[in-house]
Amino acid sequence: MNIFKTLANVGGMTTISRVLGFLRDSIIASIFGAGMSTDAFFVAFKIPNLLRRISAEGAFTQAFIPVLSEYKSKKSKKDVDLLINKVATLLGIILVIVTLIGVFGAPWLIYLSAPGFIQDPDKFDLTVTLLRITFPYIFFISLVSMAGGILNTYGKYSIPAFTPVLLNVSFIVAALFFSNTFSEPVIVLAWAVFIGGVLQLVFQLPFLYQIDCIPKIDFDFKEPGLRRMMRLMIPAIIGVSATQISLLINTIFASFLSTGSVSWLYYADRLMEFPAGVLGVALSTVLLPTLSKSFSENNHSSYSRLVNWGLKLAILLGAPAAIALGLLAIPIITTLFFYGAFSQHDVLMTQYAVIAYSIGLIGLILVKVLAPAFYAQQNIRTPVRIAIFTLFCTQFMNLIFIGYFKHAGLALSIGLGACINAGLLFYFLKKGGNFKLDVGWLSFLVRVIVAIIVMALFLFYARGTMDEWVAFNLGSKAIRLLFLVTVGSILYFTALLLLGINLKEFVNKKIL
């Protein structure tokens, strides 16, 4: 199987989701702007999202997929089914308990996650109301993540990658057609989260049925694979929690800053998540099952080649994306968000956060390659220790940067923390002995840097000024932004070819 083709399919589906995500955020920005109600919603949405990343897409996936891949490779279909049944049953019980705690304990969660909101009782009460509606999302999306893990292990990568589209569709329909249904219009967004979670779970069930992997209830938890998975999950939860706690602390800091800070960070984060999601998440999605299979079969040469391929592709595509995101912050923000209630001041504040995030984008993408390399070995302790150290580094930088850069300082800390995380993961992966660098890395990096400089010089001189971009109409902005991105991309890849980088090596990569 061609791994680049698989990656392209996953990335393509993720791109559809992200483009719809930008459309959804543009609609939200136009209708609701960046103020008290959006600050309240983004906090209410962030809490179940953080838990999702800890339990579902984070610790659970890291522990579940390597064990499931091993079962699929070495054991019978009956053993695989028993593992899936027991995992699904135990996960369901835990999720019901967590969901009930979240709904009834919503005020306390807001006290902890956004204490600055206490100063404004109306803002606090609205956030509590929104959280009680959005919190059950953790139940649905965690089951979606388990289903996605199963489908990915069976090579059905496109289905889980497409699934988030349904959440964005739910947002768009709710905001456009039902925002006047409630006395407080932003409540419609909370219900969009709830409905989006249901739709995503229902969508994946027929595909699980096709591969005969619909989970059944099984309360007999005496399964070696389940116990091993739980042992892996405990340190994984700690490690993933460190990253999410860092984001939560950022929200706490932002809740004390000027009104709109939470929203500016949200919109900037969404822009940063486009390349991080399309490339980083796609790489992680494809690499974890394939690396797990190679390692479980003791094929260490294949394992090492896959990691090298992932790192090079992450740098080849992620580094220019980071530079372009920082240079084109104003064109992108004005094209996507500068409508209706979203003001010119909001554009400027969001730009500061985007530039700060872009500094660490390559680190965020590299982590998506390096961390699965450890998880495939069922070594979660090393990434956990690194994540905890990164947490302390990030908060130390927060204390330094927030006084000077306000909300942008919080984004800068996250970005630099990701670079520290990636650097340490690389160091310990190489030190472990299962991974070896290919020859020619230095030459590769030098040529990529030269190509990026060529692209960056064009973008810097051709991008225009903020006054020009806020004055353009939608059509002019879209055409000019498309021109900048297209020409910048052509210059970059042309420079790579002239410098001797063979792009076919990446496109023709096979899973060995």
N, C-alpha and C positions, 0 to 999 in steps of 0.2 A: 504494500500500500504506500502511495506517495504521501509523505507527511506534510509537505507544503500544500498539496491539494486539499488535504483534510483541514489544515490550518486556514487555508483560504475560504473553505466552506464555512467554518466556524466564525472566522473573522467577518465574512460577508453577512451572515445572519446577525452577528453582533452589531455590525454597522447599521443594518436596518433598524435594530432596536435603538441604537444611539441617535440616529437621525430623527426617529420619532420622539426620542427623549428630548432632543433640542427643540423640536416643534412643540412638545408639551411644555417645556420650560419657557419658550417664547410666549406661548398663550398665557401661562400663569403670570409671567412678568407683565404682560400687557394688561391683563384683567385685574391682578391683585398688587402689582408693583413690588416694592421692597419696603415693608413697614411692619407695623405691629402684628397684623394678622398673618403675614407670611413668616415672620419670625416664629410665631406660635406654631404654625403648621410644620415648618421645617424641623423644629425641635421634636414635635410629636411624631413626625415621620422618621427622624433620625434614630430614636430610641429602639423601636423594633428592628430597624435596619442594622443597628450596631449588634443587637442580639443575634440577628440572622447571620451576620458575618462571623460571629463567635461560634454559634452552635451549628449552623447549617453549612454555609459555604466555607467556613473556616475549619474548626477542629474536627467536626464530623466528617467532612470530605477528606481531610488529610489522613484520618484514621480508617475510614470506610473503604475508599477506593483501593489502596494497596492490599488490604486483606481480601477484598472481593476479587481483585485481579489474581491473587495467589490461589484462591479457591477455584476460580474459573479455569486457571491454567493446570492445576494439579489434582482437582477433585471432581466428583461426579456432579451432574445437574441436580440431583436430589440434595446433595450437600450444599450447593449454592442456594437452592430454594429455601432450605432450612435456615441458612444464615440470613437471607433477606427477610424472611418471615419474623424471625426473632428480633432483628434490628428494628424493623418497622414497628413492631408491637411496643418495644421498650421506648423507642423514640416518641411514639404517639402518646404514651402515658406521661412522659416527661413534659411534652409540649402542652398537654391539657393543663397540667399543674402550673407551668410557667405562665400560660395565657391567663388563667384565673388570677394569679398573683398580680400580673401586670395591669389587668383591668381594674381590680379593686384597690390596688396600691398606686394608682396613677398619680395622685397628689404628691406622694412621697418620692416617686421617681422624678417628678418635675423639681421638687425641692433639691434633689441631688444633682440633676443634670443641668438645670438652668436657674440657679438660685437668684440671679439678678432679676428674674421675672417677678419675684415676690414684691418688689417695689411698686409694681403696677398690678393691682388685684384683677382688673379686667383681663389683662394679658395672661396672667397666671391661670385664671378660671377657664379661659378659652383654650389654653394649651392642655389643661387636664381633660376637657371635653374631647378635644381632638385625639388625644392619646388613647382614651378609652375606645375610640372607634378604630384607630389604626393598629392597636396592639395585637389583635388576633391575627394580623398579617404574619406574625412570627410562626404561628401554627401552620398556616397554609404553605408559606414559602420554605419552611424547613422540610416538609414532606416533598415539595417540588425539588429541592436540592438533593434529597435522597434518590428520587426518581431519576433526576439528571445524572447522578453518579452511576446508577445502574446502566442507563442508556449509553453513557460515555464508555463504560467498561465493555459494552457490547458493540462499540464502534458506531453508535447512533449519535454522533456529535452535533449534528445540525438541529435536532429537536430541542435539546436544552438551550442551545444558543439562541433559537428563535423565541423561546417561551417568554422572555421579558418584554417582547413586543406587546403582549396582551395587557401588561400593566400600563404601558404608555398609552395604548388605545383607550383604556379605562379612564385615565386622567384627561385625555383630550376630549372625549365625549362628555364627561362630567363637567369640565370647565366651560365648554362651549354651550351646552344645552341645559344644564341644570344648576348653574351657579346662583340663579335667582330663586331657587326652590326654598332656600333656608334664610332665616332672618340674618344669620351671619354667613355670608356667601362662602367663606373659606372652608366651611364644614363639608362642602361637597367634595373637596379634595381628599378629606379623610375617608369618606365613603368610597371614593375611587380606589384608594389603597386596599380597602377591605375586599371590594369586588374583584380588583385585579389579582389578588392572591387566590381567590376561588377559581377564577378563570384559568390561571396558570396551572393549577393542580388538575383540574378537569381535562385540560388540553393534553397532558402527558399520559393520562391513563390508557387511551387506546394504543399508544406505542409500547407501553409496558406489556399490554395484552398480546401484541404482535410477537414479542420475544418470550412470551410465557413467563413473565416475571411479576405478575400482579401479586403484591404481598398478601399473606393471610395471617390472621391473628394467631399467635402462638405464645403462650405465657410460660413455656418451658425455656428458661434462659440458660440452661446448662449446655452451652455450645462453646468449644475452645476458641473459635474464631471471634465470637461475640466478646468473650472475656479479654482476648488479646486486643480487640478493637477498643474496648473500654480503657484498658491500660494505656493505649496510645492516645486516647482522647484526653485523658487527665492533663498530661503536660501540654498537649496541643491547645486545650482551652486556656491554659495559663499564657501560652505564647501568643495566641490570637487575641486574647483579652488585653494583653499589653498594648497592642496596636490600637485596638478599639477604645481602650481607656484613654489613650493619648488623644484620640479624636473627641471623646467625650469631655475631657478636660479643656480642649479648645472651645467647645460649645459653652462650657461654664465661663471661661474667660470672656468669650464673645458676648455672653448675656449681660455682662457689666459694661460693655462698650456702648457706643452710640446706637440708637435704633437704626436697624438696617444692616448691622454688622453680620448677624447670623445669615441673612439673605445674601449679602455680597459674597460671603464665603461659600454659600451653597451654589450660587451661579458659577463662581470660579471653579469650584470643585467639579461641577458638571462638565465644564470645558476640559479640565485636566483628565477627567474620567473617559473622555472619548478615545484618545490614543492609548491610555492605560487599559481601557476595556477592550477595544478592538484588537490590540496587539498583545498586551500583557495577559489579560484573562484568556484570550484564545490560545496563547502559548501554554499557559498553565493547564488549561482544559485538555489539550492534546498531549502534552508531555507527561503528565502524571500517570495516566494508564500505561503509556508506552514505556516510560522509564521503569515503572513497577514491574511490567512484564519482563523487560530485559534483565533487571536485577534479580528477580525471582528465578530466572532461568540461568543465573550466573554468567550472563553474556556481558561482561564488564566492558569489553571493547565497544559494543553497540551502545551501551549506557553512556560511555564517555563521548562518543561521537554525537549522540543526541544532545547532550548538554552543550557541547561546543557549538553545534548548529543553532541551538536556541539562543545562546549568548550572542553569537555574531548577528543573528537576525534581529534580536532585540536592540542591539547597538545600531545596526544598519538602518532600521526604521524608526527607533525610538529617539535617538539623538537629534536627527533633523526635525522630528516632530516637536521636541521640546524647544528648540531654538525658534522654530516657526511660530509656535504658540505664544512665546514671549514677545516676539516682534510684531505679530499680527493681532495682539490682544484687542486693541481698539477696533479695527475692522471687523473682527469676529463678534465682539460684544454688541456693537451698534447694529450689525446685520441681524443678529439673533434676538436681541432683547430690547433695543431702544424704541419702544412703542408704548402708547397708552400711558399707564401709571409709572413706567420705568423712566426715571429722569436722567439728565446729563450728569448730574452728581453721582447717581448710581453707576453709570458707565465708568466714570473715573475711579470710583472706589473698587468696583469689581476688577478693573484693569490692574490695580495694585496687587490684588490677591492672585490674579492669573499669572502675573510675572513672577511672583514669589513661588507659586506652585510649580511653574515651569522649570525652575532651577533644580528641583528634585525629581522631575518626571522620569528621567532615565533610571534613577534608583528604584522608583516604584515598579517599573517594567522589569528590571533585572531581578528584583525579588521574586517576581512571578515565574521566573525560570529557575532560580537558584533554590528557592524553598522546596518545590516539588522534587528536586534532585535528592534532598534529604528525606522527604516523606516516602519516596520510592524505596529507600533503604529501610523504611520503618524506623528511622532515626528522627525523632521529633524533639528530643531533649536539646540538641544543639541549636536549632532555630529558636527554641523557647528561651534559652539563656541569652541569645543575641537580641531577641525581641524585648526582653525585660531591660537589658542594658540600653537599648535604643529608646525605650520609654523614658528612662531617667535623663538621657541626653536631650531628648525632645523637650521635656519640661524645663530643663535648665536653659535651653535656648529660648523657650517661651518667655521666661522671666527676663531674659536679656533683650529680646526683640520687641515685646509688646509695648514697652514704654516709648520706643522710637517709631515703630511702624504700625501700631494698633492692630487691626484685624489682619493686615498683610503679614505682620510678624508671626502670627499663628500659622499662616499658610507656609511661610518660609521655614519654620521649625519642623513642620511635617515633611516638607521636601528634603531638607538636609538630613533629617532622621532616617528617611528612606535610603539615602545614599550611604549613611553609616551602616544601616542594616545590610544593604547589598554588599558592601565592601567586606564586612565580617563574614557573611555567608560564603562569599567566594574564597576567602582566606582559609576557612575551616574545611570547605569542601575539597579544595586542592590539597590541604594538609592530610585529609583522611585517607588518601591513596587510591580511592576508587575512580577518581576523575583525573585526567591528564589533559593539559592544554595541547591543542594542535600546534604544529609549527606555523610560523608566519603571522602570529597575532600582532606583533608590533607593526609590521608593514601594513596589515589590514587597518589598524587604528589610525595610523598616519594618513592613509589615503581617504578614510572616512572623514577625518577632520578637515582635510583640504577641500573635499567636496562640500562639506557643510559651510565652510567659509565662503565659497563661491555663491551658494544659495543665499546665505545670510546677507552678503553685500547687496545683492539684488533687492531682497525684501526690505532692507533698511532704507534704501534710497527710493524705492518705488511705492512704499506703503501709504504715503500721504499723512496728513495731520488730523487731529481729532476734530477740529472745526469743519474740515471737509467732510468727514464721515458722518457727523451728526446732521449735516445739511443735505446729504444725498437722500433720495427716495429709495424704497426697498429694491426696485429693479436695478438701480445704479449700484447700490451696495453689493447686491448679489453678484452682478457681472464683474465688478472690480475685484471682489474677494476671490471669485473663481479664477480670474486672470492671474492674480498674485500666487495662488496655490498651484495652479497648473504650470506656470512658467518657472516658479521656484522648484517644483518637483522635477521638471524636465532638466533644468540646469544641474540639479543635484545628481540625478541618475546618469546624465550624460558625463558629468565629471567623474563619476565612479567608473564608468566604462573606459573613459580615456586614461584613467589611472591604473587600469588593468584588473579591476575587480570583476570576476566572472559571476554574474548574477544567476546563471544557470545552475551553479553548484547548490544554491539555496532552493531553487524551484524544483530540481530533480531529486531532492533528498528522499531516500526510501527508508521505511521502517524495517530494520533488519531483525 
